[in-house]
Amino acid sequence: MISVRIENAEKVALRIEGFPLRLLPDLKKEVSRLASGLVREIVQNKLSGQVLKVKTGRLRRSIHQEVEETADGIAATVGTNVPYAAVHEYGFTGDVDVPEYSRRNAYNANKKSGGYGGRITLKQALSARHSATALVETSAVKAHVLKMKMPERSYLRSALKEQGPAILAALEKEVARLIAEDRGAM
């Protein structure tokens, strides 16, 4: 998870020209808006081809934001709970234990083509076009160790690095606007 947190809100509020704590809910709305923009950047750009290509869309759909107001300040967290997300974000080199599993293989068994016509996908084998000529076999794959080297493909940290200056500038602008608006209302 990536988070931007305003620590010790009361102390920070005093340092920002006496920022009134009653304005924190308005600031929380701005933090939420900025977090939504970061989510949009990650989903539309980073996970749609710029860094990673979409295979199933699971990682892309899992990107979410949480904004909370705590005793210490306002925190926006953008992240995912998909188990393989960290492998893409940080990379991985090492051994992976693969448990035993069953594999289904499909072949085109069309007699016109002289027996086995080659491997086809399970989806093709189950379709009406191939169902009469498809041969589906199940084989056991023994447990084994897979040596894996996955390069880093940062989509969260790189998006925050690119968007960070604009996010900070927008927060500063919103704080100034809220203070000016509050002073004008007095």
C-alpha positions as a Markdown table, in Angstrom:
| # | Residue | x | y | z |
|---|---|---|---|---|
| 1 | Met | 0.0 | 0.0 | 0.0 |
| 2 | Ile | 1.1 | 3.5 | -0.7 |
| 3 | Ser | -0.2 | 6.2 | 1.7 |
| 4 | Val | 0.0 | 9.9 | 2.1 |
| 5 | Arg | -0.6 | 10.9 | 5.7 |
| 6 | Ile | -0.8 | 14.2 | 7.5 |
| 7 | Glu | 0.8 | 13.3 | 10.8 |
| 8 | Asn | 0.0 | 15.1 | 14.0 |
| 9 | Ala | -2.8 | 17.1 | 12.4 |
| 10 | Glu | -3.1 | 19.6 | 15.3 |
| 11 | Lys | 0.6 | 20.5 | 15.1 |
| 12 | Val | 0.5 | 20.7 | 11.4 |
| 13 | Ala | -2.6 | 22.8 | 11.5 |
| 14 | Leu | -0.9 | 25.3 | 13.8 |
| 15 | Arg | 2.1 | 25.5 | 11.5 |
| 16 | Ile | 0.0 | 26.2 | 8.5 |
| 17 | Glu | -0.9 | 29.7 | 9.6 |
| 18 | Gly | -3.3 | 28.5 | 12.3 |
| 19 | Phe | -5.3 | 26.1 | 10.0 |
| 20 | Pro | -8.7 | 25.7 | 11.7 |
| 21 | Leu | -9.3 | 22.1 | 12.7 |
| 22 | Arg | -13.0 | 22.6 | 11.7 |
| 23 | Leu | -11.8 | 22.7 | 8.1 |
| 24 | Leu | -10.3 | 19.1 | 8.3 |
| 25 | Pro | -13.5 | 17.5 | 6.7 |
| 26 | Asp | -13.1 | 19.8 | 3.7 |
| 27 | Leu | -9.4 | 18.9 | 3.5 |
| 28 | Lys | -10.4 | 15.2 | 3.7 |
| 29 | Lys | -12.6 | 15.7 | 0.6 |
| 30 | Glu | -9.7 | 17.1 | -1.3 |
| 31 | Val | -7.4 | 14.2 | -0.1 |
| 32 | Ser | -10.1 | 11.8 | -1.3 |
| 33 | Arg | -10.3 | 13.5 | -4.7 |
| 34 | Leu | -6.6 | 13.3 | -5.1 |
| 35 | Ala | -6.5 | 9.7 | -4.1 |
| 36 | Ser | -9.2 | 8.9 | -6.7 |
| 37 | Gly | -7.0 | 10.6 | -9.3 |
| 38 | Leu | -4.0 | 8.4 | -8.3 |
| 39 | Val | -6.2 | 5.3 | -8.5 |
| 40 | Arg | -7.4 | 6.4 | -12.0 |
| 41 | Glu | -3.8 | 7.0 | -13.1 |
| 42 | Ile | -2.8 | 3.5 | -11.9 |
| 43 | Val | -5.7 | 1.7 | -13.5 |
| 44 | Gln | -5.9 | 3.6 | -16.8 |
| 45 | Asn | -2.2 | 3.9 | -17.5 |
| 46 | Lys | 0.0 | 1.8 | -15.4 |
| 47 | Leu | -2.1 | -1.4 | -15.4 |
| 48 | Ser | -3.4 | -1.0 | -19.0 |
| 49 | Gly | -0.2 | -1.4 | -20.9 |
| 50 | Gln | 2.3 | 1.2 | -19.8 |
| 51 | Val | 3.8 | -1.0 | -17.1 |
| 52 | Leu | 1.7 | -4.2 | -17.1 |
| 53 | Lys | -0.5 | -5.6 | -19.7 |
| 54 | Val | -4.0 | -6.8 | -18.7 |
| 55 | Lys | -4.5 | -10.5 | -18.7 |
| 56 | Thr | -7.6 | -11.1 | -16.5 |
| 57 | Gly | -8.2 | -7.6 | -15.1 |
| 58 | Arg | -8.1 | -8.9 | -11.5 |
| 59 | Leu | -5.2 | -6.6 | -10.4 |
| 60 | Arg | -6.6 | -3.6 | -12.2 |
| 61 | Arg | -10.1 | -4.1 | -10.6 |
| 62 | Ser | -8.5 | -4.6 | -7.1 |
| 63 | Ile | -6.9 | -1.1 | -6.9 |
| 64 | His | -8.7 | 0.9 | -4.3 |
| 65 | Gln | -8.4 | 3.8 | -2.0 |
| 66 | Glu | -9.2 | 4.4 | 1.7 |
| 67 | Val | -9.3 | 7.9 | 3.3 |
| 68 | Glu | -9.6 | 8.2 | 7.0 |
| 69 | Glu | -9.5 | 10.9 | 9.6 |
| 70 | Thr | -7.6 | 9.8 | 12.7 |
| 71 | Ala | -6.4 | 11.5 | 15.8 |
| 72 | Asp | -3.1 | 11.9 | 14.0 |
| 73 | Gly | -4.4 | 13.4 | 10.8 |
| 74 | Ile | -5.8 | 12.5 | 7.4 |
| 75 | Ala | -4.5 | 9.4 | 5.7 |
| 76 | Ala | -5.1 | 8.3 | 2.1 |
| 77 | Thr | -4.1 | 4.8 | 1.2 |
| 78 | Val | -4.0 | 3.5 | -2.4 |
| 79 | Gly | -3.3 | -0.2 | -2.9 |
| 80 | Thr | -4.5 | -3.7 | -3.6 |
| 81 | Asn | -5.0 | -6.9 | -1.7 |
| 82 | Val | -4.2 | -9.3 | -4.6 |
| 83 | Pro | -1.6 | -11.8 | -3.5 |
| 84 | Tyr | 0.7 | -11.5 | -6.5 |
| 85 | Ala | 0.6 | -7.7 | -6.6 |
| 86 | Ala | 3.8 | -7.3 | -4.6 |
| 87 | Val | 5.7 | -9.6 | -7.0 |
| 88 | His | 5.0 | -7.2 | -9.8 |
| 89 | Glu | 5.6 | -4.1 | -7.8 |
| 90 | Tyr | 8.9 | -5.1 | -6.3 |
| 91 | Gly | 10.1 | -8.1 | -8.4 |
| 92 | Phe | 11.0 | -11.5 | -7.2 |
| 93 | Thr | 13.9 | -13.9 | -7.6 |
| 94 | Gly | 13.8 | -17.3 | -5.9 |
| 95 | Asp | 12.3 | -20.7 | -5.7 |
| 96 | Val | 8.5 | -21.3 | -5.7 |
| 97 | Asp | 7.1 | -24.7 | -4.4 |
| 98 | Val | 4.4 | -25.8 | -6.9 |
| 99 | Pro | 2.1 | -28.5 | -5.4 |
| 100 | Glu | 0.9 | -31.5 | -7.4 |
| 101 | Tyr | -2.0 | -30.7 | -9.6 |
| 102 | Ser | -4.0 | -32.1 | -12.6 |
| 103 | Arg | -3.6 | -30.7 | -16.0 |
| 104 | Arg | -6.3 | -31.1 | -18.7 |
| 105 | Asn | -5.0 | -31.2 | -22.3 |
| 106 | Ala | -7.1 | -31.0 | -25.3 |
| 107 | Tyr | -6.4 | -32.3 | -28.8 |
| 108 | Asn | -8.1 | -32.3 | -32.1 |
| 109 | Ala | -8.8 | -35.9 | -32.9 |
| 110 | Asn | -10.4 | -35.3 | -36.3 |
| 111 | Lys | -10.0 | -38.5 | -38.4 |
| 112 | Lys | -10.0 | -36.5 | -41.6 |
| 113 | Ser | -6.7 | -34.9 | -40.6 |
| 114 | Gly | -5.1 | -38.3 | -39.9 |
| 115 | Gly | -5.8 | -38.7 | -36.2 |
| 116 | Tyr | -4.3 | -36.1 | -33.8 |
| 117 | Gly | -4.7 | -32.8 | -35.5 |
| 118 | Gly | -2.7 | -30.9 | -32.8 |
| 119 | Arg | -3.3 | -29.3 | -29.5 |
| 120 | Ile | -6.3 | -27.0 | -29.0 |
| 121 | Thr | -7.5 | -25.0 | -26.1 |
| 122 | Leu | -10.0 | -26.4 | -23.6 |
| 123 | Lys | -12.3 | -23.6 | -24.6 |
| 124 | Gln | -12.1 | -24.8 | -28.2 |
| 125 | Ala | -12.6 | -28.4 | -27.1 |
| 126 | Leu | -15.8 | -27.6 | -25.2 |
| 127 | Ser | -17.2 | -25.5 | -28.1 |
| 128 | Ala | -19.8 | -27.0 | -30.4 |
| 129 | Arg | -17.4 | -26.8 | -33.4 |
| 130 | His | -14.8 | -29.1 | -31.8 |
| 131 | Ser | -16.9 | -31.1 | -29.3 |
| 132 | Ala | -17.4 | -34.1 | -31.6 |
| 133 | Thr | -13.7 | -34.3 | -32.6 |
| 134 | Ala | -12.0 | -33.2 | -29.4 |
| 135 | Leu | -10.1 | -35.5 | -27.1 |
| 136 | Val | -9.5 | -34.2 | -23.6 |
| 137 | Glu | -7.0 | -36.0 | -21.3 |
| 138 | Thr | -6.1 | -35.4 | -17.7 |
| 139 | Ser | -2.6 | -35.9 | -16.5 |
| 140 | Ala | -1.0 | -35.4 | -13.1 |
| 141 | Val | 1.8 | -32.9 | -12.7 |
| 142 | Lys | 4.1 | -33.8 | -9.8 |
| 143 | Ala | 5.0 | -31.3 | -7.1 |
| 144 | His | 8.2 | -29.4 | -8.1 |
| 145 | Val | 10.3 | -26.3 | -7.4 |
| 146 | Leu | 10.1 | -23.6 | -10.0 |
| 147 | Lys | 13.0 | -21.2 | -10.3 |
| 148 | Met | 11.5 | -17.7 | -10.8 |
| 149 | Lys | 13.0 | -14.4 | -11.8 |
| 150 | Met | 10.4 | -11.7 | -12.1 |
| 151 | Pro | 11.7 | -8.2 | -12.8 |
| 152 | Glu | 10.3 | -5.2 | -10.9 |
| 153 | Arg | 7.3 | -3.6 | -12.6 |
| 154 | Ser | 6.3 | -0.8 | -10.3 |
| 155 | Tyr | 2.8 | 0.6 | -10.9 |
| 156 | Leu | 2.0 | 2.0 | -7.4 |
| 157 | Arg | 5.3 | 3.6 | -6.5 |
| 158 | Ser | 6.0 | 4.9 | -10.0 |
| 159 | Ala | 2.5 | 6.5 | -10.2 |
| 160 | Leu | 3.0 | 8.2 | -6.8 |
| 161 | Lys | 6.5 | 9.4 | -7.8 |
| 162 | Glu | 5.0 | 10.9 | -11.0 |
| 163 | Gln | 1.9 | 12.3 | -9.4 |
| 164 | Gly | 3.4 | 13.3 | -6.1 |
| 165 | Pro | 4.5 | 16.9 | -6.9 |
| 166 | Ala | 1.0 | 17.6 | -8.4 |
| 167 | Ile | -0.7 | 16.0 | -5.3 |
| 168 | Leu | 1.4 | 18.1 | -2.9 |
| 169 | Ala | 0.8 | 21.3 | -4.9 |
| 170 | Ala | -3.0 | 20.6 | -5.0 |
| 171 | Leu | -3.0 | 20.0 | -1.2 |
| 172 | Glu | -1.1 | 23.3 | -0.6 |
| 173 | Lys | -3.5 | 25.2 | -2.9 |
| 174 | Glu | -6.5 | 23.7 | -1.2 |
| 175 | Val | -5.2 | 24.5 | 2.3 |
| 176 | Ala | -4.6 | 28.1 | 1.2 |
| 177 | Arg | -8.1 | 28.3 | -0.3 |
| 178 | Leu | -9.7 | 26.9 | 2.8 |
| 179 | Ile | -7.8 | 29.3 | 5.1 |
| 180 | Ala | -8.6 | 32.3 | 2.9 |
| 181 | Glu | -12.3 | 31.2 | 2.7 |
| 182 | Asp | -12.4 | 30.7 | 6.5 |
| 183 | Arg | -10.9 | 34.1 | 7.1 |
| 184 | Gly | -13.3 | 35.8 | 4.8 |
| 185 | Ala | -16.2 | 34.2 | 6.6 |
| 186 | Met | -15.1 | 35.6 | 9.9 |
